[in-house]
Amino acid sequence: MNASTEPYLELSDNPVRFEAVNQVTNVFFDDSNKQVFAVRSGGAMGVVVKGSSEDIPAINFRMDDKGPVISIKFSLDHNVLAVQRTTTSVEFMNFNGTTIESEYTQNCKKNSSLLGFVWAQNNEVALITDHGIELYMVIPEKKALKHLKTTSATVQWFVWCSRNKIALLASSHGSHLQPILFKPGTISKLSKVETEPGRMTLERDVTLATLYDVPAVLILRHQSGPQTAEVHVHTLSGPGQAPVKSHVLRLNLSGRFAINVVDDLILVHHQASRSSQVFDIALPGESDGTVTYHKAVAPARSLKPTSLKLPGLVEPSTHKCELYSPNWVVFQPNIVIDAKLGCLWHIKLCLPVLCSQISDLPLCTQLTLKRTCGKDVLLKLILEHAKLPKPSLHKLQESSNHINSVYRSWAEAELQMQTASPPGAPPPSRPPSPPRVLINQADIYQQVLQKLDKEDLLQNLEWTLISYMTSLSEFGIPAEHTLNELLITTLVRRNKFTALMQMLQYGVVADSKPLACLLLSLGNLHPAASQLALDMLARLGANEEIQEVLLDQGQLLSALKLSQEGVSPRKFLEAAQNSGDPALFHSTLFCFKSSAQYAHAFLKDERLDTFIQHYKSLFPDSSNNSNSK
């Protein structure tokens, strides 16, 4: 299967198996605890509760059959079981882990019809009726409930988000959507979701989700006429703030849809085409200043085919599952249940395959930087792009900019945490959470650049290095020595001394003594390297190091010009003596002897007398003149 058609979404390999719906068994899903209840004969023949993983042990118990079950859920601590069988009351049963110990009932207020119930806290349950919400505290030891609060509202249906403890109440055929926030002992009405005036909304078209840690209301809008469907995303920008329509997902399809969320990516499943689309609201789109319009990040693809292993009399067989079955029901964030087949799956994202469908490297970079396991995928993507015969320098740098923007923000937050707070200012509440993907210079060096350091890829290495280091410079991030060293050696190996001079001139490569030494060592490959080293040392004010270089190159007179007070004459005289040039030795010796600041050195340091004797051997006729001096 090639990359252009390979699925990037798949169902979990080991689904949770439960007894399928039949004439005896009904199946329920508890969204808060992520548990499937298989209830046989109203509970009289047993109830089997399975968690969202096959590794979680099943819970088995029996209860009296008092009529058809409408809803069944454990409290969040699993100490109490709640069962709704009518539209007027909920039964509560204390649970010790294996059996039901006692039962007690709570009726909703008179003339109200019970639409459902949710566990808001471990010991708090909310009965949601067509007249509003009734919040109760459950007291198992007393086998009773205590009324806490009532909120009045006209309700036709509701949607619950257990993670954010938010219920969305719908009235006027879904044209009014009221979010309710639950906190211990309290119920708070938030501002209503802004919907199109008079526009009906069905319960199946509303999803409560969490996107990048922010609660969101996702509303599927079926457009009239030739227009295709859209998903309107209303986000809560802060605690207690009203949901605002901030994003619109353009589906370019019409029909029935279902929505999941995986790693903050919105998956929109389309039943008729048996395909799914992936959206990321963190990516840029078309904006009108208030709302950002998004298209799918990659072409629509079907889920990966999956099969179930079935026991057989002779040998096991396999059953090919129908994808996008009419029996499928989705739950947040990434759960798919087929009650008739008796399976619960989790949808998984194959990020490398998804990225293979996206040709734009900067877009892929933005996408992977926000995925939980995006680091290795992104580094591999950059390496693959850098190995292309003609990689785009612009795309490489734009990708580096996204990476370094994340790194710079994180580094600044870390620095702020380590910096002492001014007097009177409150200390930071907690250290900043690291980004999902944080790529530093060592990662780029080890996972990308070193793998390009081959003779047939030197040009690619040069382009990638320059792109990345230019980006570092733009974000004010000092390049580490390993990168500077690699850039210099690469440009020298490619005889790109003009480019190297430009890198130094514009500060892409920062001046340092170790880099100057590296340039000096490369002087045998190109004479310009030595001059670049001297220029770098001069900018650093390293006169002593420059002297050593000049002496090593035999440029004694140039070194003498840089000599400062207190310098030892011996090393200059030794260099002059070793040069074998009598005239140079003569000039060097008398440069020191004629200077008042060095005259005392010849009187105190007997070792300098050897240079006087050497001078006499070179110029015997001038010995008397030398002694007089």
C-alpha positions in Angstrom: 0.0 0.0 0.0 1.6 3.3 -1.1 1.8 6.4 1.0 -0.9 8.2 -1.1 -3.6 5.8 -0.1 -2.4 4.3 3.2 -4.8 5.0 6.1 -3.6 7.4 8.8 -6.4 6.4 11.3 -6.9 3.0 12.7 -8.9 1.2 15.4 -7.1 -0.3 18.4 -5.8 -3.8 17.8 -7.4 -5.3 20.9 -10.9 -4.0 21.3 -12.8 -4.4 24.5 -15.2 -7.3 23.9 -18.6 -7.4 25.6 -21.9 -9.3 25.2 -23.6 -7.8 22.2 -27.2 -6.4 22.3 -29.8 -9.1 21.9 -33.3 -9.9 23.1 -32.0 -10.5 26.6 -29.1 -8.1 26.9 -29.0 -4.3 26.7 -25.8 -2.3 26.5 -25.0 1.1 28.1 -21.9 3.3 28.1 -20.9 5.4 31.1 -19.1 8.4 29.6 -17.6 9.6 32.9 -15.9 6.3 33.9 -15.5 5.0 30.3 -17.3 1.8 31.1 -19.6 -0.5 29.1 -22.5 -2.1 31.0 -24.0 -5.3 29.6 -27.3 -5.8 31.5 -29.0 -9.1 31.1 -32.8 -9.3 31.9 -32.8 -6.0 33.7 -29.9 -7.2 35.9 -31.5 -10.3 37.2 -29.3 -12.5 35.1 -26.3 -10.4 35.8 -24.5 -7.2 34.9 -21.0 -7.2 33.4 -19.1 -4.0 33.5 -16.0 -3.6 31.4 -13.5 -0.7 31.4 -12.0 1.0 28.3 -9.1 -1.5 28.2 -9.0 -5.3 28.3 -6.4 -5.0 31.0 -9.0 -3.7 33.4 -10.7 -6.5 35.3 -14.5 -6.8 34.6 -17.0 -6.2 37.4 -19.8 -8.7 37.8 -22.9 -8.4 40.0 -26.7 -9.0 40.0 -29.6 -6.7 40.8 -33.3 -7.1 40.9 -35.2 -6.7 37.6 -37.5 -3.7 38.4 -38.2 -2.9 34.7 -36.2 -1.8 31.7 -33.0 0.1 32.4 -32.8 3.6 30.8 -29.3 4.5 32.2 -26.8 2.9 34.6 -23.6 4.5 36.0 -21.2 4.0 38.9 -20.2 7.0 41.0 -16.7 8.2 40.2 -15.3 6.3 43.2 -17.4 3.2 42.3 -18.9 3.1 45.8 -22.5 3.7 44.6 -24.4 2.4 41.5 -27.2 4.6 40.1 -29.9 3.2 37.8 -32.6 5.1 36.0 -35.7 3.0 35.0 -38.3 5.7 34.8 -38.7 9.4 34.0 -39.4 10.3 37.6 -36.7 8.8 39.7 -33.2 7.3 40.1 -32.3 4.2 42.2 -29.1 4.2 44.2 -27.3 1.1 45.5 -24.3 0.9 47.7 -21.6 -1.3 46.1 -18.8 -3.1 47.9 -17.0 -4.2 44.8 -18.9 -7.5 44.2 -22.5 -7.1 45.5 -25.2 -4.6 46.0 -25.7 -3.9 49.7 -28.7 -1.5 49.9 -31.1 0.5 47.8 -32.6 3.9 48.1 -34.4 6.2 45.6 -34.5 9.9 44.7 -37.5 11.3 42.9 -37.1 14.4 40.8 -39.4 17.4 41.5 -43.1 17.0 40.9 -44.4 17.6 37.3 -40.8 17.3 36.0 -39.7 14.6 33.5 -36.2 13.1 34.1 -34.1 13.3 31.0 -31.0 11.8 32.6 -28.4 12.1 35.3 -24.7 12.6 35.7 -22.2 12.2 38.5 -20.7 15.7 39.0 -18.4 14.7 41.9 -17.6 11.5 43.8 -20.6 12.0 46.1 -22.7 14.5 44.0 -25.3 13.5 41.4 -27.2 15.9 39.1 -30.7 15.0 37.9 -31.4 16.8 34.7 -35.1 17.3 34.0 -37.1 19.2 31.4 -37.4 21.9 34.1 -33.7 22.3 35.0 -31.1 20.7 37.2 -31.4 19.3 40.7 -28.1 18.7 42.5 -27.9 16.2 45.4 -25.2 14.9 47.7 -25.3 11.1 48.1 -24.7 9.9 51.6 -24.2 6.1 51.3 -23.9 5.4 55.0 -27.3 7.0 55.6 -28.9 5.5 52.4 -30.1 9.0 51.6 -29.6 12.1 49.4 -29.3 15.7 50.5 -30.6 18.4 48.2 -27.9 21.0 47.4 -29.1 23.3 44.7 -31.7 23.6 41.9 -31.3 25.6 38.7 -34.4 26.3 36.6 -34.3 26.0 32.8 -36.3 24.7 30.0 -34.5 21.6 28.7 -35.3 19.3 25.8 -32.0 17.4 25.7 -28.5 17.8 27.1 -24.9 16.8 26.4 -22.4 16.1 29.2 -18.6 16.6 29.3 -17.2 14.6 32.3 -13.7 16.0 31.9 -14.7 19.7 32.2 -17.8 19.0 34.3 -20.0 21.0 31.9 -23.5 20.1 30.8 -25.0 21.8 27.7 -28.8 22.2 28.0 -30.8 22.6 24.8 -34.2 24.3 24.5 -36.4 25.7 21.7 -35.5 22.7 19.5 -31.8 23.3 20.1 -31.8 26.9 19.0 -30.8 27.9 22.6 -27.8 26.2 24.1 -27.0 26.9 27.8 -23.7 25.7 29.2 -23.8 24.7 32.9 -20.5 24.4 34.9 -20.5 22.1 37.9 -18.2 22.7 40.9 -18.4 20.9 44.3 -21.7 21.9 45.8 -22.6 24.5 43.1 -24.1 24.9 39.7 -23.1 28.0 37.5 -24.8 29.1 34.3 -22.3 30.3 31.7 -23.2 32.6 28.9 -25.2 30.9 26.1 -23.6 29.5 23.0 -24.1 31.9 20.2 -26.2 30.1 17.5 -27.8 31.2 14.3 -31.2 32.7 15.1 -34.0 30.2 14.8 -31.6 27.5 13.7 -32.5 24.1 15.1 -29.7 21.9 16.5 -30.1 18.1 17.0 -28.5 16.3 20.0 -26.5 14.1 17.6 -24.9 17.1 16.0 -23.4 18.5 19.2 -20.1 17.4 20.7 -18.5 18.6 23.9 -14.8 18.2 23.7 -11.5 19.6 25.0 -9.1 21.1 22.5 -5.6 22.2 23.7 -6.9 22.1 27.3 -9.8 24.4 26.5 -13.4 23.3 26.7 -15.2 23.5 23.3 -18.7 23.0 21.8 -18.6 21.5 18.4 -21.8 21.9 16.4 -22.4 20.2 13.0 -24.2 22.5 10.7 -26.0 21.0 7.7 -26.1 23.8 5.1 -29.1 24.2 2.8 -28.9 24.0 -1.0 -25.7 23.1 -2.7 -23.5 24.2 0.3 -21.7 21.4 2.2 -21.7 20.8 5.9 -19.5 22.7 8.4 -18.4 22.2 12.0 -18.6 25.3 14.1 -16.2 25.3 17.0 -17.2 27.4 20.0 -14.3 27.7 22.6 -14.3 28.8 26.2 -11.3 31.2 26.1 -11.0 31.3 29.9 -12.7 30.2 33.1 -16.3 31.3 33.3 -16.2 33.0 29.9 -18.8 32.6 27.2 -18.3 30.2 24.4 -17.3 32.1 21.2 -17.4 30.8 17.7 -13.8 30.9 16.9 -13.3 28.2 14.2 -15.2 26.7 11.3 -14.3 23.4 9.7 -15.2 23.1 6.1 -16.1 19.5 5.3 -16.9 19.8 1.6 -19.4 16.9 2.1 -23.0 16.5 3.2 -24.8 13.7 5.0 -24.3 12.1 8.4 -21.2 12.7 10.4 -19.6 11.7 13.8 -16.8 13.5 15.6 -13.9 12.2 17.7 -10.8 14.0 19.1 -7.4 12.4 19.1 -4.4 14.3 20.4 -6.2 17.6 19.9 -6.9 16.8 16.3 -10.6 16.8 15.3 -11.7 13.7 13.4 -14.9 14.1 11.3 -16.2 10.7 10.1 -18.5 10.6 7.1 -20.7 7.6 6.9 -21.7 7.7 3.2 -18.2 8.0 1.8 -16.7 5.8 4.6 -13.9 8.2 5.2 -12.6 10.5 7.9 -11.0 14.0 7.8 -8.5 15.5 10.2 -8.6 19.1 11.3 -6.2 21.1 13.6 -7.6 24.4 14.9 -4.0 25.4 15.9 -3.0 25.6 12.3 -3.4 28.9 10.4 -6.4 29.2 8.1 -8.5 31.9 6.4 -9.6 34.4 9.0 -12.2 37.2 8.9 -10.8 38.7 12.1 -13.0 36.8 14.4 -13.5 33.3 13.0 -10.8 31.1 11.4 -11.9 28.8 8.6 -10.0 25.5 8.2 -9.8 22.8 5.6 -8.7 19.3 6.4 -4.9 18.9 6.9 -4.8 16.0 4.5 -7.1 14.2 2.0 -9.9 12.2 3.5 -9.1 8.6 4.1 -10.9 5.5 5.4 -10.0 3.9 8.6 -7.6 1.0 8.3 -9.5 -2.3 7.8 -9.8 -4.4 10.9 -10.9 -7.9 11.8 -12.0 -9.8 14.9 -10.8 -13.2 15.9 -13.8 -15.5 16.6 -13.6 -18.9 18.4 -14.4 -21.9 16.3 -15.1 -25.6 16.9 -12.0 -26.6 15.0 -9.9 -23.5 14.7 -10.4 -19.8 15.2 -11.8 -17.7 12.4 -11.8 -14.0 11.6 -14.6 -11.6 11.0 -14.0 -8.6 8.9 -15.6 -5.6 10.7 -17.8 -3.2 8.8 -16.2 0.2 8.9 -18.5 3.2 9.5 -21.3 0.9 10.4 -24.8 2.3 11.0 -24.4 0.6 14.4 -21.4 2.7 15.4 -21.8 5.2 18.2 -18.9 7.5 19.1 -17.9 8.9 22.5 -15.3 11.3 23.5 -12.5 11.6 23.0 -11.7 8.7 20.7 -14.1 5.8 21.5 -16.1 3.9 18.9 -18.7 1.3 20.1 -20.6 -1.2 18.0 -23.2 -2.6 20.4 -24.5 -5.2 17.9 -21.0 -6.6 17.4 -20.0 -6.2 21.1 -16.8 -4.1 20.6 -15.3 -1.0 22.0 -12.4 0.5 20.0 -10.1 3.4 20.5 -9.2 5.4 17.4 -5.4 5.8 16.9 -3.5 8.2 14.8 -0.5 7.2 12.7 1.3 10.5 12.6 4.1 9.5 10.1 1.5 8.4 7.6 -0.6 11.5 8.1 2.5 13.7 7.5 3.3 11.7 4.4 0.1 13.0 2.9 1.2 16.7 3.5 3.7 18.0 1.1 4.4 21.3 2.8 7.2 21.0 5.4 6.4 24.1 7.4 2.8 22.9 7.7 3.9 19.5 8.8 6.3 21.1 11.3 3.4 23.1 12.9 1.3 20.0 13.0 3.9 17.7 14.6 5.1 20.3 17.1 1.7 20.0 18.8 1.4 16.2 18.8 2.3 14.1 21.9 4.8 11.9 20.0 5.8 14.3 17.3 9.5 14.8 18.0 11.0 11.8 16.3 8.5 12.2 13.4 9.4 15.8 12.9 13.2 15.2 13.0 12.8 12.4 10.4 10.7 14.7 8.2 13.3 17.4 8.3 16.1 14.9 7.4 14.0 13.5 4.5 13.4 17.0 3.2 17.1 17.9 3.6 18.2 14.9 1.6 16.1 15.9 -1.4 18.2 16.7 -4.6 17.1 20.3 -4.3 15.7 21.0 -0.8 13.9 24.3 -0.4 16.1 26.7 1.6 13.0 28.8 2.4 11.0 25.8 3.6 13.8 24.6 5.8 14.2 28.0 7.4 10.5 28.4 7.9 10.4 25.0 9.5 13.3 26.0 11.7 11.5 29.2 12.7 8.5 27.2 14.0 10.9 25.0 16.0 12.9 27.9 17.4 9.8 29.9 18.2 8.6 27.1 20.5 12.1 26.7 22.0 12.5 30.5 22.6 9.1 30.8 24.4 10.0 27.8 26.6 13.5 29.2 27.4 12.0 32.6 28.3 9.5 31.0 30.6 12.2 28.9 32.3 14.4 32.0 32.7 11.5 33.9 34.3 10.9 31.1 36.8 14.6 31.2 37.8 14.7 34.9 38.1 14.0 36.3 41.5 10.6 38.1 41.8 10.7 41.8 42.7 9.9 42.7 46.3 6.1 42.5 46.9 5.4 40.5 43.7 3.8 37.1 44.1 6.1 34.2 43.2 5.3 32.2 40.1 2.6 29.6 41.0 4.2 26.7 39.2 6.9 26.0 36.7 5.8 26.2 33.0 4.8 23.0 31.4 7.2 22.0 28.7 5.8 22.0 25.2 4.7 18.7 23.7 7.7 18.8 21.3 10.8 20.7 22.3 13.7 20.4 19.8 17.1 21.8 20.8 20.3 22.3 18.9 21.6 18.9 20.1 18.6 17.2 18.6 19.1 18.8 15.2 22.8 18.2 15.3 22.5 14.5 16.1 19.4 13.5 14.3 19.7 15.6 11.1 23.1 17.3 10.5 25.4 14.4 11.4 23.4 12.2 9.1 24.0 14.7 6.3 27.8 14.9 6.9 28.7 12.8 3.9 30.7 13.8 0.8 27.7 13.3 -1.5 25.5 15.4 0.7 27.8 18.3 1.6 25.7 20.8 -0.3 22.5 19.6 1.5 24.3 19.9 4.8 25.4 23.4 4.0 21.9 24.5 3.1 20.3 22.9 6.1 22.9 24.3 8.5 22.6 27.8 7.2 18.8 27.7 7.3 18.8 26.5 10.9 21.5 28.8 12.1 20.0 31.8 10.4 16.8 31.0 12.2 18.6 30.7 15.6 20.1 34.1 14.9 16.7 35.6 14.2 15.3 34.3 17.4 18.3 35.5 19.4 19.3 32.0 20.4 23.2 31.6 20.5 24.4 28.8 18.4 26.3 26.1 20.2 30.0 25.4 19.4 29.2 22.1 17.6 27.0 23.9 15.1 29.5 26.7 14.5 32.3 24.2 14.1 30.3 22.1 11.6 29.3 25.1 9.6 32.9 26.4 9.3 34.4 23.0 8.4 31.6 22.4 5.9 32.1 25.8 4.1 35.9 25.3 4.1 35.5 21.8 2.6 33.3 23.3 -0.1 35.7 26.3 -0.6 32.9 28.7 0.3 35.0 31.3 2.0 32.9 34.2 0.8 29.9 32.6 2.3 31.8 32.0 5.5 32.9 35.6 5.7 29.2 36.7 5.3 28.2 34.3 8.1 30.8 35.9 10.3 30.0 39.4 9.2 26.2 39.1 9.9 26.7 37.4 13.2 25.2 34.0 12.1 28.5 32.5 13.5 29.4 34.1 16.7 33.0 35.0 17.4 34.8 32.8 19.9 38.4 31.8 20.6 37.7 28.1 20.0 36.3 28.9 16.5 39.3 31.1 15.8 41.6 28.2 16.7 39.5 26.0 14.3 40.0 28.5 11.5 43.7 28.6 12.2 43.9 24.8 11.9 42.2 25.0 8.5 44.7 27.5 7.2 46.6 24.8 5.4 43.5 24.1 3.3 43.0 27.8 2.4 45.1 30.8 3.4 42.0 32.9 3.9 41.1 30.8 6.9 44.0 32.1 8.9 43.1 35.7 8.1 39.5 35.1 9.2 40.9 33.7 12.4 43.0 36.8 13.0 40.0 39.0 12.2 37.9 37.1 14.7 40.6 37.4 17.5 40.9 41.1 16.8 37.1 41.5 17.2 37.4 39.7 20.5 40.3 41.9 21.6 42.5 38.8 22.0 45.9 40.5 21.4 47.9 38.0 23.2 46.5 35.1 21.1 47.1 37.2 17.9 50.7 37.6 18.9 51.1 33.9 19.3 49.6 33.3 15.8 51.8 35.9 14.2 54.9 34.5 15.9 54.0 31.0 14.8 53.7 32.4 11.2 57.0 34.2 11.5 55.5 37.6 11.4 57.6 39.0 14.3 57.4 42.6 13.4 53.6 42.5 13.2 53.5 40.7 16.5 55.8 43.3 18.0 53.4 46.1 17.0 50.7 44.4 19.2 53.1 43.8 22.1 52.0 45.4 25.4 53.9 46.4 28.5 55.1 43.5 30.5 55.4 41.1 27.6 58.4 38.7 27.8 61.1 39.5 25.2 62.3 35.9 25.3 59.6 34.4 23.1 60.1 37.1 20.4 63.9 36.7 20.5 63.6 32.9 20.3 61.4 33.2 17.3 63.8 35.7 15.6 66.7 33.4 16.4 64.9 30.4 15.0 63.9 32.2 11.8 67.6 32.2 10.7 67.3 35.8 9.5 70.1 37.9 11.0 68.5 41.2 10.0 65.2 40.1 11.7 67.1 39.1 14.8 69.0 42.4 14.8 65.8 44.4 14.6 64.0 42.4 17.2 66.9 42.6 19.7 67.4 46.3 19.4 63.6 46.9 19.5 63.7 45.6 23.1 67.1 46.9 24.2 66.4 50.4 23.0 63.1 50.5 24.9 63.3 51.8 28.4 60.5 49.6 29.6 62.4 46.4 28.6 66.0 47.6 29.4 65.7 46.4 33.0 64.7 42.9 31.8 68.2 42.4 30.2 69.8 43.4 33.6 67.6 41.1 35.7 67.1 38.0 33.4 70.5 36.3 32.8 68.9 34.0 30.3 68.6 37.0 27.9 72.4 37.1 27.8 72.4 34.2 25.4 70.7 36.4 22.8 73.4 39.0 23.3 76.0 36.3 22.6 74.1 35.1 19.6 74.1 38.7 18.3 77.9 39.0 18.8 78.3 35.8 16.8 76.2 37.2 14.0 77.8 40.6 14.0 81.3 40.4 15.5 82.4 43.8 14.1 79.5 45.4 16.0 80.3 43.7 19.3 81.9 46.9 20.9 78.9 48.9 19.8 76.5 46.3 21.2 78.3 46.2 24.6 78.2 50.0 24.8 74.5 49.9 24.3 
